[in-house]
């Protein structure tokens, strides 16, 4: 089974705890087809509600596709992204609000790897 470890690094540390209902969502997707939404392969959500702010977090994505499935996705189409929902949790089709943070990176995953490490450091304030 493939496990993807995503190191999330924020460019700041809050002087206070994360607000209630804050959530970090990390997603690995097949984004090989341009101008369409990527197909989510696996994801996880971390509850940040009232937790102490830190600059670095590690999210483990489990249940990701097997290597045989991964080989069918070109390396350029493998993408990891993270969204920090600052003080709220999305419902329905909501995606980003003013004040959230977003980062993405192409995940260069070797076809035979058992564990993959992806660093998300370039967060954009929305």
C-alpha positions in Angstrom: 0.0 0.0 0.0 1.3 3.5 -0.9 1.5 6.0 1.9 2.1 9.6 1.1 3.6 11.8 3.8 2.9 15.5 3.1 5.0 18.0 5.1 3.0 21.2 5.4 5.1 24.3 6.2 3.4 27.6 6.8 5.3 30.8 6.2 4.2 32.1 9.6 3.4 31.0 13.2 0.3 32.5 14.9 0.7 34.1 18.2 -2.6 32.4 19.3 -4.3 29.1 18.7 -6.0 28.2 15.4 -9.6 29.4 15.5 -12.5 26.9 16.2 -13.5 24.9 13.1 -10.2 25.3 11.4 -9.4 22.4 9.1 -6.4 21.4 7.0 -7.4 19.3 4.0 -4.7 17.5 2.0 -5.5 15.8 -1.3 -3.6 13.6 -3.8 -5.3 13.7 -7.2 -5.0 12.7 -10.9 -4.8 16.1 -12.6 -3.6 14.9 -16.0 -6.5 16.3 -18.0 -6.3 20.1 -18.4 -9.3 22.4 -17.7 -11.2 19.8 -15.7 -11.3 19.0 -12.0 -8.8 16.4 -10.9 -9.9 13.0 -9.8 -9.3 12.6 -6.0 -7.3 9.5 -5.4 -6.9 9.8 -1.6 -7.2 12.6 1.0 -7.2 13.4 4.7 -8.5 16.2 6.9 -6.8 17.4 10.1 -8.9 19.2 12.7 -7.0 22.3 13.8 -9.7 23.7 16.0 -8.2 25.6 19.0 -4.9 23.8 18.5 -1.6 25.5 19.1 -0.2 27.1 16.0 2.9 25.5 14.6 4.9 26.1 11.4 5.2 22.5 10.3 2.7 19.6 10.2 2.8 16.1 8.7 -0.3 14.6 7.1 -0.3 10.9 6.1 -2.5 10.0 3.2 -3.4 6.3 3.4 -5.5 4.2 1.1 -3.9 5.7 -2.0 -3.9 3.8 -5.2 -1.8 0.7 -5.8 1.4 0.9 -7.8 -0.4 -0.7 -10.8 -3.0 2.2 -10.8 -0.3 4.8 -10.2 1.7 3.7 -13.2 -1.3 4.6 -15.5 -1.1 8.2 -14.4 1.7 10.2 -16.0 4.0 11.9 -13.5 3.0 15.4 -14.7 -0.6 14.5 -13.7 0.1 13.5 -10.1 -0.7 16.5 -7.9 -0.9 17.1 -4.1 -2.6 20.2 -2.7 -3.5 21.5 0.7 -6.1 24.0 1.9 -6.3 25.5 5.4 -9.9 26.5 6.0 -9.3 29.2 8.6 -12.1 29.1 11.1 -14.7 27.2 9.1 -15.4 23.8 7.5 -16.7 23.6 3.9 -20.1 22.3 3.2 -21.5 21.4 -0.2 -19.7 23.1 -3.1 -17.9 25.7 -1.0 -14.2 25.6 -1.6 -12.3 28.8 -0.5 -13.1 31.9 1.4 -11.2 35.1 2.0 -8.6 34.3 4.7 -7.9 30.7 3.8 -4.6 29.4 2.7 -3.8 27.2 -0.4 -0.8 25.3 -1.7 -0.2 22.7 -4.4 2.7 20.8 -5.9 3.3 18.3 -8.6 4.0 15.0 -6.8 7.0 13.3 -8.4 6.2 9.8 -7.2 8.5 7.1 -8.2 6.4 4.1 -9.5 8.0 1.7 -7.0 8.0 3.9 -3.9 6.3 2.7 -0.8 6.4 6.1 1.0 6.5 9.4 -0.7 7.4 12.7 0.9 5.9 16.0 -0.6 6.7 19.4 0.9 4.1 22.1 0.6 5.7 25.4 1.5 4.4 28.0 -0.8 1.0 28.8 0.7 -1.0 31.5 -0.9 -3.3 33.7 1.2 -6.7 33.9 -0.4 
